[in-house]
Amino acid sequence: MANFDEELDASGLNCPLPILRAKKALGTIDSGKVLRIIATDPGSVKDFEAFAKQTGNTLLESKEAGGKYEFLIKKA
């Protein structure tokens, strides 16, 4: 498992809330730090891919296990 600096649990939230919460959380951490996001919305997979491209942050990891989606985003 990769290391991360902050964690955001967006379980039970539907689009666009996981993205909005992630954006807010990324605003509070320094460049180069990694945010781990846990979500349950299947749409969040595509959402976070697009979010990373649009914001210039790096999507380090995207995986699904038992209906939970986990994302690691490195702040640009």
Kinemage of the C-alpha trace (Angstrom):
@kinemage 1
@onewidth
@group {chain A} dominant
@subgroup {mainchain}
@vectorlist {calphas} color= white
{ca met a 1} P 0.000 0.000 0.000
{ca ala a 2} L 1.253 3.441 -0.902
{ca asn a 3} L 1.904 6.080 1.714
{ca phe a 4} L -0.411 9.045 2.076
{ca asp a 5} L -0.466 12.202 4.186
{ca glu a 6} L -4.186 12.900 4.565
{ca glu a 7} L -7.307 10.782 4.284
{ca leu a 8} L -10.804 11.714 3.134
{ca asp a 9} L -13.690 9.307 3.627
{ca ala a 10} L -16.387 10.156 1.084
{ca ser a 11} L -18.283 6.885 1.559
{ca gly a 12} L -22.009 7.205 0.951
{ca leu a 13} L -21.636 10.462 -0.983
{ca asn a 14} L -22.686 10.711 -4.617
{ca cys a 15} L -21.226 12.795 -7.412
{ca pro a 16} L -20.149 15.580 -7.241
{ca leu a 17} L -19.619 15.547 -3.457
{ca pro a 18} L -16.525 13.278 -3.343
{ca ile a 19} L -14.793 15.562 -5.867
{ca leu a 20} L -15.807 18.729 -4.033
{ca arg a 21} L -14.594 17.352 -0.703
{ca ala a 22} L -11.337 16.191 -2.296
{ca lys a 23} L -10.802 19.624 -3.838
{ca lys a 24} L -11.312 21.237 -0.441
{ca ala a 25} L -8.986 18.730 1.279
{ca leu a 26} L -6.272 19.237 -1.351
{ca gly a 27} L -6.474 22.952 -0.659
{ca thr a 28} L -5.319 22.353 2.908
{ca ile a 29} L -2.219 20.266 2.141
{ca asp a 30} L 1.185 21.196 0.716
{ca ser a 31} L 2.382 20.425 -2.803
{ca gly a 32} L 3.819 16.939 -3.103
{ca lys a 33} L 1.620 15.540 -0.332
{ca val a 34} L -0.726 12.642 -1.045
{ca leu a 35} L -4.454 12.564 -0.293
{ca arg a 36} L -6.205 9.202 0.028
{ca ile a 37} L -9.895 9.263 -0.832
{ca ile a 38} L -12.355 6.480 -0.088
{ca ala a 39} L -15.634 6.580 -2.005
{ca thr a 40} L -18.577 4.273 -2.674
{ca asp a 41} L -19.943 5.969 -5.811
{ca pro a 42} L -18.962 3.910 -8.913
{ca gly a 43} L -18.998 7.136 -10.934
{ca ser a 44} L -16.156 8.477 -8.842
{ca val a 45} L -13.640 6.419 -10.846
{ca lys a 46} L -14.163 8.499 -13.996
{ca asp a 47} L -14.699 11.638 -11.926
{ca phe a 48} L -11.319 11.418 -10.213
{ca glu a 49} L -9.521 10.637 -13.488
{ca ala a 50} L -11.035 13.786 -15.019
{ca phe a 51} L -10.444 15.807 -11.837
{ca ala a 52} L -6.726 14.928 -11.815
{ca lys a 53} L -6.352 15.920 -15.488
{ca gln a 54} L -8.230 19.193 -15.024
{ca thr a 55} L -6.405 20.253 -11.864
{ca gly a 56} L -2.890 19.101 -12.747
{ca asn a 57} L -2.735 16.852 -9.687
{ca thr a 58} L -1.489 13.278 -10.138
{ca leu a 59} L -3.782 10.288 -9.697
{ca leu a 60} L -1.263 7.801 -8.288
{ca glu a 61} L -3.665 4.962 -7.690
{ca ser a 62} L -7.267 4.022 -8.341
{ca lys a 63} L -8.622 0.703 -7.103
{ca glu a 64} L -11.832 -0.978 -6.041
{ca ala a 65} L -12.363 -3.561 -3.334
{ca gly a 66} L -15.675 -4.739 -1.911
{ca gly a 67} L -17.689 -1.849 -3.295
{ca lys a 68} L -15.241 0.759 -1.980
{ca tyr a 69} L -13.128 2.827 -4.316
{ca glu a 70} L -9.766 4.132 -3.218
{ca phe a 71} L -7.834 6.927 -4.859
{ca leu a 72} L -4.430 8.393 -4.127
{ca ile a 73} L -3.937 11.894 -5.458
{ca lys a 74} L -0.632 13.730 -5.233
{ca lys a 75} L -1.001 17.478 -5.025
{ca ala a 76} L 0.770 19.375 -7.793
